[in-house]
Every structure is written in C-alpha cells, then in structure tokens.
Amino acid sequence: MKLFYLLIFLILSNFLQAQVRPTTIGKIGDKPVVLRDGDPILFKGIQYWGLDDWNTGYWEEDIKNIKKLGLNGVRLNIAWDHIEAQEGVFTFDQLDGLLDLLEKNDLTVVLQFNQSAHEWKPSWFEQKYSSKELLVKDVVGKHQYGRLSFSSVPYKKHYYNYVRNTVAHVKNRSSIIAYSVYTEPHFADKEQWLDYNKYNRQGFRTWIKTRYESIDQLNEAWNTTFGSFDKVEPYKKTPESDWTQMPDSERKHFADWNLWNCVAKADFISGLISDCKKIDKNHLFTQNMMWKWSGKYGVNVALDPEINYDYADIIGINVYPYPKNAYKVGASVNFIRSMFQNEKPVWLGEFSIKSGNPTEEDLSDMLSGAFEVGCTGFVYFTYNGQAEKGGEEYGIEHYGVLDRNRKKKDAFYELQNYMKTEVEGNEDEILNAPLPEPMLNVLWPQMNKIYTYLQEDFNLNLYVSAFNYGNIDNDLPVNVITEKQLINGDYDKSLPLLVPPMPMTHKKVGNTLKKHIKNDGLHVFVAGRFNQYTFSNQQEVQNKGVRRLDSNLGLAFQTLVEGTNKHKLTFQKDFYSIRAKSSYTPKNDQISLSPTDDLEVLATWDNGGIAIGIQTLGQGDIFYIGSHYFNLLDVGSNKRAFNASILKSYYEYTKARDQVTSIDKFKKKKKKKRLIRLYDKKYKVEISGKYTYQVMTYEGRMFQAEDVPQQDPIIDLHDLPSGEFIIKIKASSDHQTDIIVIP
C-alpha cells in the first residue's frame, strides 16, 4: 500500500513539474532578455486587481478585454489580507481560481505581493503589535502615512512568512513569469524617508560598525563625541528648505544616516528574494520603483537605482511623464540598462502619463522609444480601479482603461490601436533589434550627489539631456557608468565621459578620474554649474587658499556670478560645427576660468573672461563650459541646435585627437634603434624642434647629458672614450634612441 501511495505521489509530482515553464535570463546579442522555456519573450502586461472586490464576478469579461487589447499577461496584485486574513491560515482558493482562468486563456502572470504593503495589512497583524514596533517614525516619534518600517522585526517575520508560503503554493503554475515581492519600496514622498523607528536605529548602529574601524574614526568624520558604537545616534536635525546650506561638520553624519535608510530597504527585499529563490528555483524576481523622486528632498539616496535594483533579476522602471516628456522614457531605460552593463532585462514596470489617459501618440513615444534602447517588457497601469480612498488626483481610478462603472475609457481604444499598429506581429523584430552602440558615457554621481546635495531631478535630467542631444539629434548613443565602475576601471575609456557638474568630494572618484585622464587619455566634458552649496555670490570655493573650481581636476577660476544674467559667450575660433564669432546667452551662471599654459581658449564672456576651454592633462583633456549643462543654455529658437552642436563638436574633437595620438603612437613604435659609428664623435639629431639628451652605457652609467633644451642639430661627443653607448633624444612631441660606437 505504501508503495502505491509513493507511486501516486511521484506521478503527481512529475505532472505538476511538467506544468512549470521556467524563466531565465539570456541575451540576444548584447541585449538582456527574459527566456521562457529557453525562448525570448516580450512581456506585454497590464496591472490587474483581480482579487479586489470591484472585480469579483467579472474575471471572464476582464480577461476577454485584456486579450482584445493585444496583451499577453497581467501583473496580478495579491494583497496580504487576501491570503492571510487569519494569522498562519493561508487561503488560496480565490487566487487558484483566477490563475486557472488566466492559464486557460494563455495569459502569463507577474505575481505582485502588494502595491506597497503599508496599505493592505491584515487586521490581526495591526492588532497584535503596537505602532511603535511597526511603523516608520519621524525624528520626534510620529508617523505620517502608516508606513511599515523595513527594520521592524515583527513585520519582517510575518511578511516573509506570507510571501514564502504563497511562492511555495504557486511555484508550479505554468502562468508564472516572475514575482514582485515589494513594489515601490520608498517610505514616503515627503520628509519621512528617514526612519527613526527603534529597530532601524539599532540596525544603523550595527551597520555603521562596518563603515568605520573605530569610534574615534567615526567621531572625527561626523564631528561628534559618541563614547561607543552602542551609543551612536542618527542625524536628528530636520533639513531646512534650503538644505544645501547644511554645515560641512554635519554632512558626513547625515550622509551615512541617509545611506543606511537606503540599505535597510535593499536588505529587506534582497533577503526576501534570497529566501524565495530557495523555494522556487525556476522563476525570476523583478523590482519596480519610481526611483527618480522630485521635490524638496529629491536628492534622497534612499531611492538610488544602483542600490535598490542590484538584487533584482528584472529591473522595472515606473514612469508617469507629462505627454511633452513621453519621448524621454527611452533615456531612462537606456540609463538603467547600461548602468547594469546589459546584465539585467529592463521593463517599464508601470507606465502611463500623468493624466492617466495616454493617446496612441503618447504610447508610441514611451514604448517605441523604450524598445529602441533595449526594453523587453511593460506593464500598463492599470486595467481598472476604484477611488475608494477618496477622489485623489492620482488614485487608482485616475489611471485605468475602464472607469468605476466598468465602461471603456478612451484610453482602452488608444492602447488597443497602438498594440495593433506597432507591436502585434513585430515582437520578434523588437526583441532582435540590436542595442545602440555607445559613443559617449555619462558618470552617475551616486556618492557625490549625497555630499553636494544635487537633486535627483538635476542628475537624471543631465543624463536625459545628453542622451537626447546625442542619441536623437546626432546619432551618438549615450550610456552611463557608475562611480564603482569608474574606480575599478570597468568601462570603455576610449569613449568621451560627460561628468556631472560638481566637485569630486569622493576622493577615490576624483583621484581615479584624474588618473584616467592623465594616463589613459580619457576625454572629460564638465559643465560649470556645480550647485548652490558650492557657489554663491558671497562665497567662493577655495583649496589651500587658492580659488578652485575643482581641487582634483585642477581647473582654477577667476570669477563666478551665480544666477540669471545677460552675459554672452562668444567663440573665438572655429570648433568643428560651431563657427568663430558665434554668440550665445546662457540662462544662468557665468564662470570664468583662469588662464594656464595648457588651457586652450575656445570662447570668452563679453567681459573678456574665459567661458569655454580645453585643459590638457597628461594624455587626456578636460572640456569645460562655464555655465549650465546642455538643456539649460538659453539661446532662443536655436537652443536645441546649439546644445546638439556643442556635443557633436566635442565628440568630433575627441575622435580627431585620438586619431592623431594613435598615429603618433604608431610612428613611435616603428622607430628602431640604429647602430651608428661616429668616427668624428659628432651625432646628428633628426628630430625637429628643441630637445634634451642623455648618453649612457648599457649598464646605465651616465657619461654626458643636457637638460637645457637645445636647438643645434649636431651634438658634439668629443669627451666620450672608445666603446658602445646609448644616446636618448627627447623632444616635446617625439623621441629617438640610438646605439653609437666610438672607435
């Protein structure tokens, strides 16, 4: 009998396993894609709240509509209280019924465990624990939005248990493509991203020990007097509206506390994914978030993509642009894909436009632009919803292709038309389209932005501007590299590098950048507008008493005028596509460089100061503009043309210089030592220009040398005894080494 039951168990296990359709990551060329059963797929999904009350009884109708839209999947939200209404009792009947129906209609599923768990907590959970144990707290102990702390021990225990049990239940489902264990893991959209919950403060103390070797080292960095790591407290001051004015003495303390709040989120989610991967080894995990946050605290590192996407298999970007900015979505996709060096597939994890009703043109701007730079999946937000929490502008119903009465909105037909005209039948073409070959790089300033308080908006807009003026206007695709990749040398140094306008406050970044310019011939483009903290009308940056723009790169300046002004910059010479005497009026800052021997002046201000110049540094150089970056130059109707031509001209300059350098290196390699017998002890110099020379034995013993540059084409060696010697001639742009024999 036991053998019979064992046989039945094995048959059932094999049957269930046969239903699994594994998903993995593969590549088509350099493009990262999701593979299902080994075949690449283009995920065409829509957000579906199938287990919520407003969709009960409408599943079949909804699935027909989703199929009519030309989609092949849904991101299915399952809230915690749907599955574990009673502690430890997991109810899957409703979920199983919906999955059965989705599978019957060949729809795939990204299973989403809550659209942010703070809104769908089971009642038993809230009753069992106090808010002190669970919720994110501000500096005075109050909470604003009922958000759960990622460091809360009871929250982690119970939420992990809910997700693990659900994954174990559905892992053999044929419809499953991936899991999203926690969507949009930001604390709040205002001041409360910094969590002063007791568990988070304890976690901070443990983590900070890994950052500093001793409490004395920490106190020196923070300008504090803590007696031990157990006594360490987070930064407790609330930044003012103009928080760029934070004193230097407090900056590192705040930066470490800010960074920990990012790490705490990443640890919570990455730990959960790690647990779930032990349960389900056949499916992928995606992370979706709106990492580019705007407003007063937009600099917040707690949403940094480099940290918060690192643990995901699939990267999901949540974007809701205004229609005029819909075309910029592709830049965000290219940004994230290149940041992770083409190792992770990138989807639009959620997307629509601000109005919630994108037109066919809006959809084309967003999706088609994203497909061109490597996007291989999307989730349209959303199928439908109810403004049950009020009629807020950005509530669930605000988006949706159905209204609260289940009537099709215009958005339904716009999406349907777009899918028919641009996607259906073109899936293979979209997946197989090659990635654009990068021709420029932008440095992503993760650490520097913490210390210099550049807003996230500014950083990303800088990249988006470079991407658009390069990729769209000049066919110069622009990728991004991280500071870690820079420090490790893990990037293509042959490509020009656009550096965000800020001082290199992170020493390793600044020193490495200088090293790569000097030794590897890196070309770097820097704009003058650093930030309000660094520049003001009353204060100028100094380094050891000398006014400097950047202490690492060595660009000195004479004057700085911050804010709107009417000064023009005029090109003093032709610079590729820009003609001499061309004049432009920047929107804001006027920064004048100090003249140096190695600075080539390209443009000047109307007061005579140097506005644009190229500073030679070893084998490489720095191209510098003394004002805002591309998209902030105000040149009237010619704005876009000028910004695009600046980038194109700079690129042409770097390629021309590299070609000359390459030719010079080639010529130098072709030179061979000659064996010359000097009966009259007179050596003829065949290098043009002034030179210095050395004469030595093979063992390195110096016999004759001249360090003062000479012009005479003949070197008199009458003091040399008989024998063989090496003579080395060195000029500013050439060199020659020969073997000479004195009979």
Helices and strands as residue ranges (DSSP letters): H 2-19, E 23-28, E 31-36, E 39-41, E 43-48, G 53-55, H 59-68, E 73-77, H 80-83, H 93-104, E 108-112, G 117-119, H 123-128, H 131-134, H 153-170, E 176-180, G 191-193, H 198-208, H 215-222, G 229-231, G 243-245, H 248-279, E 284-289, G 301-303, H 305-308, E 314-319, G 323-328, H 329-339, E 346-351, H 360-363, I 364-368, H 369-372, E 375-380, H 410-418, I 419-423, H 427-432, E 440-444, H 446-452, H 456-467, I 468-472, E 478-482, H 483-488, E 497-499, H 507-520, E 523-527, E 542-543, E 546-550, E 555-561, E 569-571, E 583-584, E 590-593, E 599-605, E 610-617, E 620-625, G 630-632, G 636-638, H 639-670, E 675-677, E 682-684, E 691-696, E 702-710, E 714-716, E 723-731, E 735-742
